Amino acid sequence: MALTREFKETVAARVQRDDRFREALFIEAINAYLAGETAVGKAMLRDLVNATVGFEALATTLKKPSKSLHRMLAPHGNPSTENFFGIVNALQKKAHVKLRVTAKAG
């Protein structure tokens, strides 16, 4: 099921005004990746990029074409490790969120 423009705009507005929501969305995006749900993680990262830095500014920061970044975070996109962590690093700076990995026995 495709998300509507209204829903995406609502998420973007909340990301911009609510620091805790922005942080939680970022954490859940990374957790989705770690759980093997890469399509979900990419969708959340796309939302964060759109609501924070934007693809054009991200492209400038990473010195990559914005179309390439769009493709990387598309449902069937496959960013390299370098590109993925470049995106994550840029989002951490823009969103003022510092991610840290901790291990839990499970």
Phi and psi restraints in degrees (range 20) as a CNS / XPLOR table:
assign (resid 1 and name C) (resid 2 and name N)
       (resid 2 and name CA) (resid 2 and name C) 1.0 -77.7 20.0 2
assign (resid 2 and name N) (resid 2 and name CA)
       (resid 2 and name C) (resid 3 and name N) 1.0 145.2 20.0 2
assign (resid 2 and name C) (resid 3 and name N)
       (resid 3 and name CA) (resid 3 and name C) 1.0 -80.7 20.0 2
assign (resid 3 and name N) (resid 3 and name CA)
       (resid 3 and name C) (resid 4 and name N) 1.0 145.2 20.0 2
assign (resid 3 and name C) (resid 4 and name N)
       (resid 4 and name CA) (resid 4 and name C) 1.0 -81.3 20.0 2
assign (resid 4 and name N) (resid 4 and name CA)
       (resid 4 and name C) (resid 5 and name N) 1.0 158.4 20.0 2
assign (resid 4 and name C) (resid 5 and name N)
       (resid 5 and name CA) (resid 5 and name C) 1.0 -59.4 20.0 2
assign (resid 5 and name N) (resid 5 and name CA)
       (resid 5 and name C) (resid 6 and name N) 1.0 -40.0 20.0 2
assign (resid 5 and name C) (resid 6 and name N)
       (resid 6 and name CA) (resid 6 and name C) 1.0 -60.3 20.0 2
assign (resid 6 and name N) (resid 6 and name CA)
       (resid 6 and name C) (resid 7 and name N) 1.0 -42.1 20.0 2
assign (resid 6 and name C) (resid 7 and name N)
       (resid 7 and name CA) (resid 7 and name C) 1.0 -64.2 20.0 2
assign (resid 7 and name N) (resid 7 and name CA)
       (resid 7 and name C) (resid 8 and name N) 1.0 -45.8 20.0 2
assign (resid 7 and name C) (resid 8 and name N)
       (resid 8 and name CA) (resid 8 and name C) 1.0 -61.6 20.0 2
assign (resid 8 and name N) (resid 8 and name CA)
       (resid 8 and name C) (resid 9 and name N) 1.0 -39.4 20.0 2
assign (resid 8 and name C) (resid 9 and name N)
       (resid 9 and name CA) (resid 9 and name C) 1.0 -67.1 20.0 2
assign (resid 9 and name N) (resid 9 and name CA)
       (resid 9 and name C) (resid 10 and name N) 1.0 -35.9 20.0 2
assign (resid 9 and name C) (resid 10 and name N)
       (resid 10 and name CA) (resid 10 and name C) 1.0 -65.0 20.0 2
assign (resid 10 and name N) (resid 10 and name CA)
       (resid 10 and name C) (resid 11 and name N) 1.0 -44.7 20.0 2
assign (resid 10 and name C) (resid 11 and name N)
       (resid 11 and name CA) (resid 11 and name C) 1.0 -62.2 20.0 2
assign (resid 11 and name N) (resid 11 and name CA)
       (resid 11 and name C) (resid 12 and name N) 1.0 -45.9 20.0 2
assign (resid 11 and name C) (resid 12 and name N)
       (resid 12 and name CA) (resid 12 and name C) 1.0 -59.9 20.0 2
assign (resid 12 and name N) (resid 12 and name CA)
       (resid 12 and name C) (resid 13 and name N) 1.0 -43.5 20.0 2
assign (resid 12 and name C) (resid 13 and name N)
       (resid 13 and name CA) (resid 13 and name C) 1.0 -63.8 20.0 2
assign (resid 13 and name N) (resid 13 and name CA)
       (resid 13 and name C) (resid 14 and name N) 1.0 -40.1 20.0 2
assign (resid 13 and name C) (resid 14 and name N)
       (resid 14 and name CA) (resid 14 and name C) 1.0 -69.6 20.0 2
assign (resid 14 and name N) (resid 14 and name CA)
       (resid 14 and name C) (resid 15 and name N) 1.0 -39.1 20.0 2
assign (resid 14 and name C) (resid 15 and name N)
       (resid 15 and name CA) (resid 15 and name C) 1.0 -59.6 20.0 2
assign (resid 15 and name N) (resid 15 and name CA)
       (resid 15 and name C) (resid 16 and name N) 1.0 -39.8 20.0 2
assign (resid 15 and name C) (resid 16 and name N)
       (resid 16 and name CA) (resid 16 and name C) 1.0 -71.6 20.0 2
assign (resid 16 and name N) (resid 16 and name CA)
       (resid 16 and name C) (resid 17 and name N) 1.0 -30.7 20.0 2
assign (resid 16 and name C) (resid 17 and name N)
       (resid 17 and name CA) (resid 17 and name C) 1.0 -103.7 20.0 2
assign (resid 17 and name N) (resid 17 and name CA)
       (resid 17 and name C) (resid 18 and name N) 1.0 -15.4 20.0 2
assign (resid 17 and name C) (resid 18 and name N)
       (resid 18 and name CA) (resid 18 and name C) 1.0 -122.4 20.0 2
assign (resid 18 and name N) (resid 18 and name CA)
       (resid 18 and name C) (resid 19 and name N) 1.0 102.4 20.0 2
assign (resid 18 and name C) (resid 19 and name N)
       (resid 19 and name CA) (resid 19 and name C) 1.0 -59.2 20.0 2
assign (resid 19 and name N) (resid 19 and name CA)
       (resid 19 and name C) (resid 20 and name N) 1.0 -41.3 20.0 2
assign (resid 19 and name C) (resid 20 and name N)
       (resid 20 and name CA) (resid 20 and name C) 1.0 -66.7 20.0 2
assign (resid 20 and name N) (resid 20 and name CA)
       (resid 20 and name C) (resid 21 and name N) 1.0 -38.2 20.0 2
assign (resid 20 and name C) (resid 21 and name N)
       (resid 21 and name CA) (resid 21 and name C) 1.0 -65.1 20.0 2
assign (resid 21 and name N) (resid 21 and name CA)
       (resid 21 and name C) (resid 22 and name N) 1.0 -43.8 20.0 2
assign (resid 21 and name C) (resid 22 and name N)
       (resid 22 and name CA) (resid 22 and name C) 1.0 -59.3 20.0 2
assign (resid 22 and name N) (resid 22 and name CA)
       (resid 22 and name C) (resid 23 and name N) 1.0 -45.3 20.0 2
assign (resid 22 and name C) (resid 23 and name N)
       (resid 23 and name CA) (resid 23 and name C) 1.0 -63.6 20.0 2
assign (resid 23 and name N) (resid 23 and name CA)
       (resid 23 and name C) (resid 24 and name N) 1.0 -44.5 20.0 2
assign (resid 23 and name C) (resid 24 and name N)
       (resid 24 and name CA) (resid 24 and name C) 1.0 -63.9 20.0 2
assign (resid 24 and name N) (resid 24 and name CA)
       (resid 24 and name C) (resid 25 and name N) 1.0 -40.5 20.0 2
assign (resid 24 and name C) (resid 25 and name N)
       (resid 25 and name CA) (resid 25 and name C) 1.0 -64.5 20.0 2
assign (resid 25 and name N) (resid 25 and name CA)
       (resid 25 and name C) (resid 26 and name N) 1.0 -40.8 20.0 2
assign (resid 25 and name C) (resid 26 and name N)
       (resid 26 and name CA) (resid 26 and name C) 1.0 -63.3 20.0 2
assign (resid 26 and name N) (resid 26 and name CA)
       (resid 26 and name C) (resid 27 and name N) 1.0 -47.2 20.0 2
assign (resid 26 and name C) (resid 27 and name N)
       (resid 27 and name CA) (resid 27 and name C) 1.0 -60.6 20.0 2
assign (resid 27 and name N) (resid 27 and name CA)
       (resid 27 and name C) (resid 28 and name N) 1.0 -44.6 20.0 2
assign (resid 27 and name C) (resid 28 and name N)
       (resid 28 and name CA) (resid 28 and name C) 1.0 -65.6 20.0 2
assign (resid 28 and name N) (resid 28 and name CA)
       (resid 28 and name C) (resid 29 and name N) 1.0 -34.0 20.0 2
assign (resid 28 and name C) (resid 29 and name N)
       (resid 29 and name CA) (resid 29 and name C) 1.0 -62.3 20.0 2
assign (resid 29 and name N) (resid 29 and name CA)
       (resid 29 and name C) (resid 30 and name N) 1.0 -46.5 20.0 2
assign (resid 29 and name C) (resid 30 and name N)
       (resid 30 and name CA) (resid 30 and name C) 1.0 -68.6 20.0 2
assign (resid 30 and name N) (resid 30 and name CA)
       (resid 30 and name C) (resid 31 and name N) 1.0 -40.4 20.0 2
assign (resid 30 and name C) (resid 31 and name N)
       (resid 31 and name CA) (resid 31 and name C) 1.0 -61.6 20.0 2
assign (resid 31 and name N) (resid 31 and name CA)
       (resid 31 and name C) (resid 32 and name N) 1.0 -37.0 20.0 2
assign (resid 31 and name C) (resid 32 and name N)
       (resid 32 and name CA) (resid 32 and name C) 1.0 -62.3 20.0 2
assign (resid 32 and name N) (resid 32 and name CA)
       (resid 32 and name C) (resid 33 and name N) 1.0 -44.0 20.0 2
assign (resid 32 and name C) (resid 33 and name N)
       (resid 33 and name CA) (resid 33 and name C) 1.0 -58.6 20.0 2
assign (resid 33 and name N) (resid 33 and name CA)
       (resid 33 and name C) (resid 34 and name N) 1.0 -48.4 20.0 2
assign (resid 33 and name C) (resid 34 and name N)
       (resid 34 and name CA) (resid 34 and name C) 1.0 -63.5 20.0 2
assign (resid 34 and name N) (resid 34 and name CA)
       (resid 34 and name C) (resid 35 and name N) 1.0 -26.9 20.0 2
assign (resid 34 and name C) (resid 35 and name N)
       (resid 35 and name CA) (resid 35 and name C) 1.0 -86.6 20.0 2
assign (resid 35 and name N) (resid 35 and name CA)
       (resid 35 and name C) (resid 36 and name N) 1.0 1.0 20.0 2
assign (resid 35 and name C) (resid 36 and name N)
       (resid 36 and name CA) (resid 36 and name C) 1.0 86.8 20.0 2
assign (resid 36 and name N) (resid 36 and name CA)
       (resid 36 and name C) (resid 37 and name N) 1.0 5.8 20.0 2
assign (resid 36 and name C) (resid 37 and name N)
       (resid 37 and name CA) (resid 37 and name C) 1.0 -95.6 20.0 2
assign (resid 37 and name N) (resid 37 and name CA)
       (resid 37 and name C) (resid 38 and name N) 1.0 68.2 20.0 2
assign (resid 37 and name C) (resid 38 and name N)
       (resid 38 and name CA) (resid 38 and name C) 1.0 -66.5 20.0 2
assign (resid 38 and name N) (resid 38 and name CA)
       (resid 38 and name C) (resid 39 and name N) 1.0 -35.1 20.0 2
assign (resid 38 and name C) (resid 39 and name N)
       (resid 39 and name CA) (resid 39 and name C) 1.0 -63.2 20.0 2
assign (resid 39 and name N) (resid 39 and name CA)
       (resid 39 and name C) (resid 40 and name N) 1.0 -40.3 20.0 2
assign (resid 39 and name C) (resid 40 and name N)
       (resid 40 and name CA) (resid 40 and name C) 1.0 -66.7 20.0 2
assign (resid 40 and name N) (resid 40 and name CA)
       (resid 40 and name C) (resid 41 and name N) 1.0 -45.3 20.0 2
assign (resid 40 and name C) (resid 41 and name N)
       (resid 41 and name CA) (resid 41 and name C) 1.0 -60.2 20.0 2
assign (resid 41 and name N) (resid 41 and name CA)
       (resid 41 and name C) (resid 42 and name N) 1.0 -43.0 20.0 2
assign (resid 41 and name C) (resid 42 and name N)
       (resid 42 and name CA) (resid 42 and name C) 1.0 -65.2 20.0 2
assign (resid 42 and name N) (resid 42 and name CA)
       (resid 42 and name C) (resid 43 and name N) 1.0 -39.1 20.0 2
assign (resid 42 and name C) (resid 43 and name N)
       (resid 43 and name CA) (resid 43 and name C) 1.0 -62.3 20.0 2
assign (resid 43 and name N) (resid 43 and name CA)
       (resid 43 and name C) (resid 44 and name N) 1.0 -42.4 20.0 2
assign (resid 43 and name C) (resid 44 and name N)
       (resid 44 and name CA) (resid 44 and name C) 1.0 -67.7 20.0 2
assign (resid 44 and name N) (resid 44 and name CA)
       (resid 44 and name C) (resid 45 and name N) 1.0 -40.3 20.0 2
assign (resid 44 and name C) (resid 45 and name N)
       (resid 45 and name CA) (resid 45 and name C) 1.0 -64.5 20.0 2
assign (resid 45 and name N) (resid 45 and name CA)
       (resid 45 and name C) (resid 46 and name N) 1.0 -38.3 20.0 2
assign (resid 45 and name C) (resid 46 and name N)
       (resid 46 and name CA) (resid 46 and name C) 1.0 -58.6 20.0 2
assign (resid 46 and name N) (resid 46 and name CA)
       (resid 46 and name C) (resid 47 and name N) 1.0 -45.2 20.0 2
assign (resid 46 and name C) (resid 47 and name N)
       (resid 47 and name CA) (resid 47 and name C) 1.0 -60.4 20.0 2
assign (resid 47 and name N) (resid 47 and name CA)
       (resid 47 and name C) (resid 48 and name N) 1.0 -42.5 20.0 2
assign (resid 47 and name C) (resid 48 and name N)
       (resid 48 and name CA) (resid 48 and name C) 1.0 -64.9 20.0 2
assign (resid 48 and name N) (resid 48 and name CA)
       (resid 48 and name C) (resid 49 and name N) 1.0 -43.3 20.0 2
assign (resid 48 and name C) (resid 49 and name N)
       (resid 49 and name CA) (resid 49 and name C) 1.0 -60.4 20.0 2
assign (resid 49 and name N) (resid 49 and name CA)
       (resid 49 and name C) (resid 50 and name N) 1.0 -49.2 20.0 2
assign (resid 49 and name C) (resid 50 and name N)
       (resid 50 and name CA) (resid 50 and name C) 1.0 -61.1 20.0 2
assign (resid 50 and name N) (resid 50 and name CA)
       (resid 50 and name C) (resid 51 and name N) 1.0 -36.7 20.0 2
assign (resid 50 and name C) (resid 51 and name N)
       (resid 51 and name CA) (resid 51 and name C) 1.0 -86.7 20.0 2
assign (resid 51 and name N) (resid 51 and name CA)
       (resid 51 and name C) (resid 52 and name N) 1.0 -15.4 20.0 2
assign (resid 51 and name C) (resid 52 and name N)
       (resid 52 and name CA) (resid 52 and name C) 1.0 -115.3 20.0 2
assign (resid 52 and name N) (resid 52 and name CA)
       (resid 52 and name C) (resid 53 and name N) 1.0 -83.4 20.0 2
assign (resid 52 and name C) (resid 53 and name N)
       (resid 53 and name CA) (resid 53 and name C) 1.0 -84.9 20.0 2
assign (resid 53 and name N) (resid 53 and name CA)
       (resid 53 and name C) (resid 54 and name N) 1.0 -33.3 20.0 2
assign (resid 53 and name C) (resid 54 and name N)
       (resid 54 and name CA) (resid 54 and name C) 1.0 84.0 20.0 2
assign (resid 54 and name N) (resid 54 and name CA)
       (resid 54 and name C) (resid 55 and name N) 1.0 151.1 20.0 2
assign (resid 54 and name C) (resid 55 and name N)
       (resid 55 and name CA) (resid 55 and name C) 1.0 -68.6 20.0 2
assign (resid 55 and name N) (resid 55 and name CA)
       (resid 55 and name C) (resid 56 and name N) 1.0 -34.0 20.0 2
assign (resid 55 and name C) (resid 56 and name N)
       (resid 56 and name CA) (resid 56 and name C) 1.0 -66.9 20.0 2
assign (resid 56 and name N) (resid 56 and name CA)
       (resid 56 and name C) (resid 57 and name N) 1.0 -45.7 20.0 2
assign (resid 56 and name C) (resid 57 and name N)
       (resid 57 and name CA) (resid 57 and name C) 1.0 -68.2 20.0 2
assign (resid 57 and name N) (resid 57 and name CA)
       (resid 57 and name C) (resid 58 and name N) 1.0 -37.7 20.0 2
assign (resid 57 and name C) (resid 58 and name N)
       (resid 58 and name CA) (resid 58 and name C) 1.0 -62.4 20.0 2
assign (resid 58 and name N) (resid 58 and name CA)
       (resid 58 and name C) (resid 59 and name N) 1.0 -40.9 20.0 2
assign (resid 58 and name C) (resid 59 and name N)
       (resid 59 and name CA) (resid 59 and name C) 1.0 -60.4 20.0 2
assign (resid 59 and name N) (resid 59 and name CA)
       (resid 59 and name C) (resid 60 and name N) 1.0 -42.2 20.0 2
assign (resid 59 and name C) (resid 60 and name N)
       (resid 60 and name CA) (resid 60 and name C) 1.0 -64.1 20.0 2
assign (resid 60 and name N) (resid 60 and name CA)
       (resid 60 and name C) (resid 61 and name N) 1.0 -45.4 20.0 2
assign (resid 60 and name C) (resid 61 and name N)
       (resid 61 and name CA) (resid 61 and name C) 1.0 -60.1 20.0 2
assign (resid 61 and name N) (resid 61 and name CA)
       (resid 61 and name C) (resid 62 and name N) 1.0 -44.7 20.0 2
assign (resid 61 and name C) (resid 62 and name N)
       (resid 62 and name CA) (resid 62 and name C) 1.0 -89.5 20.0 2
assign (resid 62 and name N) (resid 62 and name CA)
       (resid 62 and name C) (resid 63 and name N) 1.0 -5.5 20.0 2
assign (resid 62 and name C) (resid 63 and name N)
       (resid 63 and name CA) (resid 63 and name C) 1.0 56.5 20.0 2
assign (resid 63 and name N) (resid 63 and name CA)
       (resid 63 and name C) (resid 64 and name N) 1.0 46.0 20.0 2
assign (resid 63 and name C) (resid 64 and name N)
       (resid 64 and name CA) (resid 64 and name C) 1.0 -130.7 20.0 2
assign (resid 64 and name N) (resid 64 and name CA)
       (resid 64 and name C) (resid 65 and name N) 1.0 149.1 20.0 2
assign (resid 64 and name C) (resid 65 and name N)
       (resid 65 and name CA) (resid 65 and name C) 1.0 -63.9 20.0 2
assign (resid 65 and name N) (resid 65 and name CA)
       (resid 65 and name C) (resid 66 and name N) 1.0 140.3 20.0 2
assign (resid 65 and name C) (resid 66 and name N)
       (resid 66 and name CA) (resid 66 and name C) 1.0 -61.3 20.0 2
assign (resid 66 and name N) (resid 66 and name CA)
       (resid 66 and name C) (resid 67 and name N) 1.0 -34.1 20.0 2
assign (resid 66 and name C) (resid 67 and name N)
       (resid 67 and name CA) (resid 67 and name C) 1.0 -62.9 20.0 2
assign (resid 67 and name N) (resid 67 and name CA)
       (resid 67 and name C) (resid 68 and name N) 1.0 -36.0 20.0 2
assign (resid 67 and name C) (resid 68 and name N)
       (resid 68 and name CA) (resid 68 and name C) 1.0 -64.9 20.0 2
assign (resid 68 and name N) (resid 68 and name CA)
       (resid 68 and name C) (resid 69 and name N) 1.0 -40.7 20.0 2
assign (resid 68 and name C) (resid 69 and name N)
       (resid 69 and name CA) (resid 69 and name C) 1.0 -65.8 20.0 2
assign (resid 69 and name N) (resid 69 and name CA)
       (resid 69 and name C) (resid 70 and name N) 1.0 -39.7 20.0 2
assign (resid 69 and name C) (resid 70 and name N)
       (resid 70 and name CA) (resid 70 and name C) 1.0 -59.0 20.0 2
assign (resid 70 and name N) (resid 70 and name CA)
       (resid 70 and name C) (resid 71 and name N) 1.0 -45.5 20.0 2
assign (resid 70 and name C) (resid 71 and name N)
       (resid 71 and name CA) (resid 71 and name C) 1.0 -64.4 20.0 2
assign (resid 71 and name N) (resid 71 and name CA)
       (resid 71 and name C) (resid 72 and name N) 1.0 -39.8 20.0 2
assign (resid 71 and name C) (resid 72 and name N)
       (resid 72 and name CA) (resid 72 and name C) 1.0 -59.7 20.0 2
assign (resid 72 and name N) (resid 72 and name CA)
       (resid 72 and name C) (resid 73 and name N) 1.0 -38.5 20.0 2
assign (resid 72 and name C) (resid 73 and name N)
       (resid 73 and name CA) (resid 73 and name C) 1.0 -97.9 20.0 2
assign (resid 73 and name N) (resid 73 and name CA)
       (resid 73 and name C) (resid 74 and name N) 1.0 10.2 20.0 2
assign (resid 73 and name C) (resid 74 and name N)
       (resid 74 and name CA) (resid 74 and name C) 1.0 -74.2 20.0 2
assign (resid 74 and name N) (resid 74 and name CA)
       (resid 74 and name C) (resid 75 and name N) 1.0 162.5 20.0 2
assign (resid 74 and name C) (resid 75 and name N)
       (resid 75 and name CA) (resid 75 and name C) 1.0 -52.4 20.0 2
assign (resid 75 and name N) (resid 75 and name CA)
       (resid 75 and name C) (resid 76 and name N) 1.0 -36.4 20.0 2
assign (resid 75 and name C) (resid 76 and name N)
       (resid 76 and name CA) (resid 76 and name C) 1.0 -105.3 20.0 2
assign (resid 76 and name N) (resid 76 and name CA)
       (resid 76 and name C) (resid 77 and name N) 1.0 12.5 20.0 2
assign (resid 76 and name C) (resid 77 and name N)
       (resid 77 and name CA) (resid 77 and name C) 1.0 -69.7 20.0 2
assign (resid 77 and name N) (resid 77 and name CA)
       (resid 77 and name C) (resid 78 and name N) 1.0 157.8 20.0 2
assign (resid 77 and name C) (resid 78 and name N)
       (resid 78 and name CA) (resid 78 and name C) 1.0 -142.8 20.0 2
assign (resid 78 and name N) (resid 78 and name CA)
       (resid 78 and name C) (resid 79 and name N) 1.0 79.1 20.0 2
assign (resid 78 and name C) (resid 79 and name N)
       (resid 79 and name CA) (resid 79 and name C) 1.0 -67.0 20.0 2
assign (resid 79 and name N) (resid 79 and name CA)
       (resid 79 and name C) (resid 80 and name N) 1.0 144.8 20.0 2
assign (resid 79 and name C) (resid 80 and name N)
       (resid 80 and name CA) (resid 80 and name C) 1.0 -66.2 20.0 2
assign (resid 80 and name N) (resid 80 and name CA)
       (resid 80 and name C) (resid 81 and name N) 1.0 165.2 20.0 2
assign (resid 80 and name C) (resid 81 and name N)
       (resid 81 and name CA) (resid 81 and name C) 1.0 -59.2 20.0 2
assign (resid 81 and name N) (resid 81 and name CA)
       (resid 81 and name C) (resid 82 and name N) 1.0 -42.6 20.0 2
assign (resid 81 and name C) (resid 82 and name N)
       (resid 82 and name CA) (resid 82 and name C) 1.0 -60.2 20.0 2
assign (resid 82 and name N) (resid 82 and name CA)
       (resid 82 and name C) (resid 83 and name N) 1.0 -45.9 20.0 2
assign (resid 82 and name C) (resid 83 and name N)
       (resid 83 and name CA) (resid 83 and name C) 1.0 -67.6 20.0 2
assign (resid 83 and name N) (resid 83 and name CA)
       (resid 83 and name C) (resid 84 and name N) 1.0 -41.7 20.0 2
assign (resid 83 and name C) (resid 84 and name N)
       (resid 84 and name CA) (resid 84 and name C) 1.0 -58.7 20.0 2
assign (resid 84 and name N) (resid 84 and name CA)
       (resid 84 and name C) (resid 85 and name N) 1.0 -50.4 20.0 2
assign (resid 84 and name C) (resid 85 and name N)
       (resid 85 and name CA) (resid 85 and name C) 1.0 -72.2 20.0 2
assign (resid 85 and name N) (resid 85 and name CA)
       (resid 85 and name C) (resid 86 and name N) 1.0 -25.1 20.0 2
assign (resid 85 and name C) (resid 86 and name N)
       (resid 86 and name CA) (resid 86 and name C) 1.0 -64.0 20.0 2
assign (resid 86 and name N) (resid 86 and name CA)
       (resid 86 and name C) (resid 87 and name N) 1.0 -43.4 20.0 2
assign (resid 86 and name C) (resid 87 and name N)
       (resid 87 and name CA) (resid 87 and name C) 1.0 -63.6 20.0 2
assign (resid 87 and name N) (resid 87 and name CA)
       (resid 87 and name C) (resid 88 and name N) 1.0 -47.0 20.0 2
assign (resid 87 and name C) (resid 88 and name N)
       (resid 88 and name CA) (resid 88 and name C) 1.0 -60.7 20.0 2
assign (resid 88 and name N) (resid 88 and name CA)
       (resid 88 and name C) (resid 89 and name N) 1.0 -44.3 20.0 2
assign (resid 88 and name C) (resid 89 and name N)
       (resid 89 and name CA) (resid 89 and name C) 1.0 -62.4 20.0 2
assign (resid 89 and name N) (resid 89 and name CA)
       (resid 89 and name C) (resid 90 and name N) 1.0 -45.0 20.0 2
assign (resid 89 and name C) (resid 90 and name N)
       (resid 90 and name CA) (resid 90 and name C) 1.0 -63.2 20.0 2
assign (resid 90 and name N) (resid 90 and name CA)
       (resid 90 and name C) (resid 91 and name N) 1.0 -40.0 20.0 2
assign (resid 90 and name C) (resid 91 and name N)
       (resid 91 and name CA) (resid 91 and name C) 1.0 -66.7 20.0 2
assign (resid 91 and name N) (resid 91 and name CA)
       (resid 91 and name C) (resid 92 and name N) 1.0 -38.1 20.0 2
assign (resid 91 and name C) (resid 92 and name N)
       (resid 92 and name CA) (resid 92 and name C) 1.0 -59.3 20.0 2
assign (resid 92 and name N) (resid 92 and name CA)
       (resid 92 and name C) (resid 93 and name N) 1.0 -44.0 20.0 2
assign (resid 92 and name C) (resid 93 and name N)
       (resid 93 and name CA) (resid 93 and name C) 1.0 -66.0 20.0 2
assign (resid 93 and name N) (resid 93 and name CA)
       (resid 93 and name C) (resid 94 and name N) 1.0 -46.8 20.0 2
assign (resid 93 and name C) (resid 94 and name N)
       (resid 94 and name CA) (resid 94 and name C) 1.0 -69.9 20.0 2
assign (resid 94 and name N) (resid 94 and name CA)
       (resid 94 and name C) (resid 95 and name N) 1.0 -39.5 20.0 2
assign (resid 94 and name C) (resid 95 and name N)
       (resid 95 and name CA) (resid 95 and name C) 1.0 -85.2 20.0 2
assign (resid 95 and name N) (resid 95 and name CA)
       (resid 95 and name C) (resid 96 and name N) 1.0 -4.0 20.0 2
assign (resid 95 and name C) (resid 96 and name N)
       (resid 96 and name CA) (resid 96 and name C) 1.0 56.1 20.0 2
assign (resid 96 and name N) (resid 96 and name CA)
       (resid 96 and name C) (resid 97 and name N) 1.0 45.9 20.0 2
assign (resid 96 and name C) (resid 97 and name N)
       (resid 97 and name CA) (resid 97 and name C) 1.0 -127.5 20.0 2
assign (resid 97 and name N) (resid 97 and name CA)
       (resid 97 and name C) (resid 98 and name N) 1.0 129.4 20.0 2
assign (resid 97 and name C) (resid 98 and name N)
       (resid 98 and name CA) (resid 98 and name C) 1.0 -108.6 20.0 2
assign (resid 98 and name N) (resid 98 and name CA)
       (resid 98 and name C) (resid 99 and name N) 1.0 111.2 20.0 2
assign (resid 98 and name C) (resid 99 and name N)
       (resid 99 and name CA) (resid 99 and name C) 1.0 -85.3 20.0 2
assign (resid 99 and name N) (resid 99 and name CA)
       (resid 99 and name C) (resid 100 and name N) 1.0 148.6 20.0 2
assign (resid 99 and name C) (resid 100 and name N)
       (resid 100 and name CA) (resid 100 and name C) 1.0 -144.2 20.0 2
assign (resid 100 and name N) (resid 100 and name CA)
       (resid 100 and name C) (resid 101 and name N) 1.0 136.4 20.0 2
assign (resid 100 and name C) (resid 101 and name N)
       (resid 101 and name CA) (resid 101 and name C) 1.0 -94.0 20.0 2
assign (resid 101 and name N) (resid 101 and name CA)
       (resid 101 and name C) (resid 102 and name N) 1.0 131.5 20.0 2
assign (resid 101 and name C) (resid 102 and name N)
       (resid 102 and name CA) (resid 102 and name C) 1.0 -128.2 20.0 2
assign (resid 102 and name N) (resid 102 and name CA)
       (resid 102 and name C) (resid 103 and name N) 1.0 147.1 20.0 2
assign (resid 102 and name C) (resid 103 and name N)
       (resid 103 and name CA) (resid 103 and name C) 1.0 -94.6 20.0 2
assign (resid 103 and name N) (resid 103 and name CA)
       (resid 103 and name C) (resid 104 and name N) 1.0 142.4 20.0 2
assign (resid 103 and name C) (resid 104 and name N)
       (resid 104 and name CA) (resid 104 and name C) 1.0 -130.7 20.0 2
assign (resid 104 and name N) (resid 104 and name CA)
       (resid 104 and name C) (resid 105 and name N) 1.0 136.0 20.0 2
assign (resid 104 and name C) (resid 105 and name N)
       (resid 105 and name CA) (resid 105 and name C) 1.0 -67.8 20.0 2
assign (resid 105 and name N) (resid 105 and name CA)
       (resid 105 and name C) (resid 106 and name N) 1.0 134.4 20.0 2
